[in-house]
Amino acid sequence: MTGKIALGQAINRAIDEAMAEDEGVILLGEDVAAKQGGGVFKISAGLTEKYGEHRIRATPISEQAIVGACVGAALAGFRPIAEIMLMNFVTVCMDQIVNHAAKLRFMSGGQTNVPMVLRTTTGVGVGFGGQHSDMLEAWFAHVPGLKIVTPSNAADAQGLMRAAIACNDPVIFIENILCYGLQSDDPGPNHVVPLGKAAVAHEGSDCSIITYGRTVLDALEVAGQMAEEGVSVEIIDLRTIAPFDEETVLASVRKTGRAVVLHEAVKSYGTGAEVSARINEALFGQLKAPVQRIGGAFSAVPMANVLEQAWIPTKDGIKDAIRTTMNWKV
């Protein structure tokens, strides 16, 4: 380790390293070039000066154009990265993502690949309102042909981005606004985290929390608080949502006999439902309590701060779910 690095800086480093190694790596998005300062969240800051505007392309305000161009570039032999400013904006380019990027390998009988990364940002708690705050990972996880990634810390962000750029399939890379400044151990250069492999973020023996993205931070804090109540919580950070690391999840739940699945997206019809179903199918006879699910309220994300805070899954809610599963009587 060489000190600390912020999550946003780690993503910048990963893209920088990939562009230095491969001239086919290009970045397209609104305001991503030097004149615009590296995008709204400054993730591409400094890259235009190193690689030129022919590889860091500031685009018109058209998500369809950005993703469509990236699909075409991928088919032509490039490894494009599309930056979609906020996750809700992917709704206007779903045809390019779902019907083209995800399906072209299948439709061509394996003759073509679409090695592209779609980076996008979301996050509840900053007052962006219902049209700018959704976690839509379950939409994409439902589509065969896509890989879905969301890091919880800087080292994973760097390593997962390197793996995503190298992947021959399209990857949806979801970043959380509230995590960009989050400092964690600097893994150093050329760090790679394989797609589809979860991490045991905290070891425990009484109850497993399966989560990803920003809510990993909440789970880690809750684990410390529950230890004071004599409950040992294990935390599995999925890192890759699709395909998710079922082996690591099941090994944890097999050990603890209890599971809580946590995510920021709305609870209904979410990734938590899929993970819960897999746990029940594989371990039904070994569970000491039903799997608990925690997610956002089934409504648009409110803009008013007091309502937004009520919408977000809370640490108290996580603790209540753990207590429910710990106190379950058959």
C-alpha positions in Angstrom: 0.0 0.0 0.0 1.2 3.5 -0.7 -1.1 5.7 1.3 -4.7 6.7 0.5 -6.6 7.5 -2.7 -10.1 8.8 -3.3 -12.6 6.7 -5.3 -12.9 9.3 -8.1 -9.1 9.5 -8.4 -8.8 5.7 -8.6 -11.2 5.5 -11.5 -9.2 8.3 -13.3 -6.0 6.3 -12.7 -7.6 3.1 -14.1 -8.7 4.8 -17.3 -5.3 6.6 -17.6 -3.4 3.3 -17.3 -5.7 1.6 -19.8 -5.3 4.4 -22.3 -1.6 4.4 -21.9 -1.4 0.7 -22.7 -3.9 0.5 -25.6 -4.6 3.3 -28.1 -8.0 1.7 -28.8 -9.3 2.8 -25.4 -11.3 6.0 -25.9 -13.7 8.0 -23.8 -16.9 9.7 -25.0 -19.3 11.8 -22.9 -20.7 15.2 -22.2 -18.1 17.7 -20.9 -15.4 15.0 -20.5 -12.7 16.9 -22.4 -10.2 19.4 -21.0 -12.1 22.5 -21.9 -15.0 21.3 -19.8 -12.7 20.3 -16.9 -13.1 16.6 -17.1 -16.8 16.2 -16.8 -19.3 17.3 -14.1 -17.6 15.1 -11.5 -14.0 15.7 -12.9 -13.3 12.0 -13.3 -11.5 12.5 -16.6 -9.6 15.6 -15.5 -6.1 15.6 -17.0 -6.7 12.9 -19.6 -7.3 15.2 -22.6 -3.9 16.8 -22.0 -2.2 13.4 -22.1 -4.2 11.7 -24.9 -5.8 14.4 -27.0 -9.3 15.3 -28.0 -9.4 12.5 -30.6 -9.4 10.0 -27.7 -11.3 12.0 -25.1 -14.4 13.1 -27.0 -16.8 15.7 -25.6 -20.1 14.9 -27.2 -23.4 16.7 -27.7 -26.1 16.3 -25.0 -27.4 13.0 -26.5 -27.1 9.8 -24.5 -28.3 7.9 -27.6 -25.4 9.4 -29.6 -22.9 8.6 -26.9 -23.9 4.9 -26.5 -24.6 4.4 -30.2 -21.2 5.7 -31.1 -19.6 3.5 -28.5 -21.3 0.4 -29.8 -20.1 1.1 -33.3 -16.6 1.9 -32.1 -16.5 -1.4 -30.2 -17.5 -3.3 -33.3 -14.7 -1.5 -35.2 -12.1 -2.7 -32.8 -11.9 0.0 -30.2 -12.5 -0.3 -26.4 -14.8 2.7 -25.8 -15.9 4.1 -22.4 -19.2 5.9 -22.4 -19.8 8.4 -19.6 -23.5 8.9 -18.9 -23.7 11.8 -16.4 -26.5 10.3 -14.2 -28.1 6.9 -14.2 -31.6 8.0 -14.9 -30.4 9.3 -18.3 -29.7 5.7 -19.4 -33.5 5.5 -20.0 -33.1 7.4 -23.3 -30.5 4.9 -24.7 -32.0 1.6 -23.6 -32.3 0.4 -27.2 -28.6 0.8 -27.8 -27.7 -1.0 -24.5 -30.3 -3.8 -24.4 -30.9 -4.6 -28.1 -27.5 -3.9 -29.5 -24.6 -3.9 -27.0 -26.0 -6.8 -25.0 -27.1 -9.0 -27.9 -24.7 -8.5 -30.8 -22.4 -11.4 -29.7 -25.4 -13.7 -29.5 -27.0 -12.4 -32.7 -23.8 -12.8 -34.6 -23.1 -16.4 -33.4 -20.1 -15.3 -31.5 -18.4 -13.6 -34.4 -18.5 -10.1 -32.9 -17.8 -8.7 -29.4 -18.8 -5.4 -27.9 -16.0 -4.5 -25.5 -17.4 -1.3 -24.1 -17.8 0.2 -20.6 -20.8 2.4 -19.7 -19.9 4.5 -16.7 -22.7 6.2 -14.9 -23.4 7.9 -11.6 -26.2 7.9 -9.1 -26.8 8.3 -5.3 -29.5 9.2 -2.9 -28.9 11.9 -0.2 -27.8 14.9 -2.2 -31.2 16.4 -3.1 -31.1 15.6 -6.8 -34.7 14.5 -6.9 -36.6 11.6 -8.5 -35.2 12.0 -12.1 -31.6 12.0 -11.1 -31.2 9.6 -8.1 -32.3 6.1 -9.1 -30.3 2.9 -8.7 -31.4 0.9 -11.8 -28.9 -2.0 -11.5 -31.7 -4.6 -11.5 -32.9 -3.4 -14.9 -29.5 -4.3 -16.4 -28.9 -7.4 -14.4 -32.1 -8.8 -16.0 -30.5 -8.5 -19.5 -28.4 -11.4 -20.7 -25.1 -10.2 -22.2 -24.4 -7.4 -19.7 -22.1 -7.3 -16.8 -23.0 -5.0 -13.9 -20.4 -3.6 -11.5 -20.6 -1.2 -8.6 -17.6 -0.6 -6.3 -17.7 0.5 -2.6 -14.2 1.7 -2.2 -11.3 3.2 -4.2 -9.2 0.1 -4.6 -12.1 -1.9 -5.9 -13.1 1.0 -8.2 -9.7 1.0 -9.7 -9.3 -2.7 -10.1 -12.9 -3.3 -11.4 -12.5 -0.5 -13.9 -9.3 -2.1 -15.3 -11.1 -5.4 -15.5 -14.2 -3.8 -17.1 -12.1 -2.1 -19.9 -10.3 -5.4 -20.6 -13.6 -7.3 -20.8 -14.9 -8.4 -24.2 -18.5 -7.9 -23.2 -20.3 -4.7 -22.4 -20.1 -3.6 -18.7 -22.3 -1.2 -16.9 -20.1 0.5 -14.2 -22.2 2.2 -11.6 -20.5 4.9 -9.4 -22.1 6.6 -6.4 -21.8 10.4 -6.1 -21.4 10.2 -2.3 -18.4 7.9 -2.7 -16.2 9.9 -5.1 -14.3 11.6 -2.3 -14.1 8.5 -0.1 -10.5 7.7 0.8 -9.3 4.2 1.1 -6.0 2.3 0.9 -4.1 3.0 -2.4 -3.5 -0.3 -4.1 -0.8 1.2 -6.3 -0.7 1.0 -10.1 -1.9 -1.8 -12.3 -4.4 -3.1 -9.7 -7.0 -5.4 -11.2 -10.1 -6.9 -9.5 -11.7 -9.8 -11.4 -15.3 -9.3 -12.4 -17.8 -11.7 -10.8 -15.8 -12.1 -7.6 -17.3 -10.8 -4.2 -15.2 -9.7 -1.2 -15.6 -10.6 2.4 -15.6 -7.0 3.7 -16.0 -8.1 7.4 -15.9 -11.5 8.9 -18.5 -12.7 11.3 -20.3 -15.8 12.4 -23.9 -15.0 13.4 -25.5 -13.2 10.4 -24.5 -12.4 6.8 -25.2 -9.1 5.2 -25.0 -9.2 1.4 -24.7 -5.8 -0.2 -22.8 -3.6 -2.7 -21.9 0.0 -3.4 -22.5 2.8 -0.9 -24.5 0.6 1.5 -21.4 -1.5 2.2 -20.3 1.5 4.3 -23.5 1.5 6.3 -23.2 -2.3 6.8 -19.7 -1.9 8.1 -20.8 0.7 10.6 -23.7 -1.5 11.7 -21.4 -4.5 12.1 -19.4 -2.6 14.7 -22.5 -1.5 16.6 -24.0 -5.0 16.6 -20.8 -6.4 18.0 -21.6 -4.4 21.1 -24.9 -6.4 21.4 -22.9 -9.7 21.0 -23.9 -10.3 17.4 -21.1 -11.1 14.9 -22.0 -9.8 11.5 -20.3 -11.0 8.2 -20.5 -8.6 5.3 -20.2 -9.7 1.7 -19.5 -6.9 -0.8 -20.8 -8.3 -4.2 -18.8 -5.8 -6.2 -20.2 -7.4 -9.4 -23.9 -7.6 -9.4 -24.2 -9.6 -12.6 -22.9 -12.2 -12.6 -22.8 -12.3 -8.8 -20.5 -14.5 -6.8 -23.1 -17.1 -5.7 -20.3 -19.4 -4.3 -19.0 -16.7 -1.8 -22.6 -15.7 -0.8 -23.7 -19.2 -0.1 -20.5 -20.1 1.8 -21.1 -17.1 4.1 -24.8 -17.9 4.7 -24.0 -21.6 5.1 -21.7 -20.6 7.9 -24.0 -18.1 9.7 -27.4 -19.6 8.9 -28.9 -16.1 8.5 -28.9 -13.5 5.8 -29.9 -9.8 5.3 -29.7 -8.5 1.7 -29.3 -4.7 1.5 -29.3 -2.2 -1.3 -30.1 1.4 -2.0 -32.4 0.7 -4.9 -36.1 0.2 -4.1 -36.7 -3.1 -2.3 -39.5 -4.4 -4.6 -38.3 -6.4 -7.6 -34.7 -5.6 -6.9 -31.4 -7.4 -6.9 -32.1 -8.4 -3.3 -35.0 -10.5 -4.5 -32.7 -12.5 -6.8 -30.0 -13.0 -4.2 -32.6 -14.0 -1.6 -34.2 -16.5 -4.0 -30.8 -18.1 -4.8 -30.1 -18.4 -1.0 -33.5 -20.0 -0.4 -33.1 -22.4 -3.3 -29.7 -23.6 -2.2 -29.9 -23.5 1.6 -33.6 -23.6 2.6 -33.0 -26.5 5.0 -30.0 -24.9 6.6 -31.4 -21.4 7.3 -32.2 -20.5 10.9 -34.5 -17.7 9.8 -36.1 -16.3 6.6 -33.8 -14.0 4.5 -34.5 -10.4 5.2 -34.4 -7.7 2.5 -33.8 -4.0 2.9 -34.1 -1.4 0.2 -35.5 2.0 -0.6 -39.2 2.9 -0.4 -41.3 2.0 -3.4 -41.7 5.6 -4.7 -39.8 8.1 -6.6 -36.8 9.5 -4.7 -38.1 12.7 -3.0 -36.1 16.0 -3.3 -36.9 17.5 0.1 -34.2 16.4 2.5 -36.4 15.2 5.3 -38.4 13.0 2.8 -35.2 11.8 1.1 -33.7 10.7 4.4 -36.9 8.8 5.2 -36.7 7.1 1.8 -33.1 5.8 2.2 -32.5 2.5 4.0 -31.3 3.5 7.5 -28.7 2.0 9.8 -31.4 1.5 12.4 -33.4 -0.4 9.8 -30.4 -2.7 9.1 -30.0 -3.3 12.8 -33.7 -4.1 13.2 -33.5 -6.7 10.3 -30.5 -8.3 12.0 -32.3 -8.5 15.3 -35.4 -10.0 13.5 -33.4 -12.8 12.0 -31.4 -13.4 15.2 -34.6 -13.6 17.3 -36.5 -15.7 14.9 -38.5 -18.5 16.4 -39.4 -21.5 14.3 
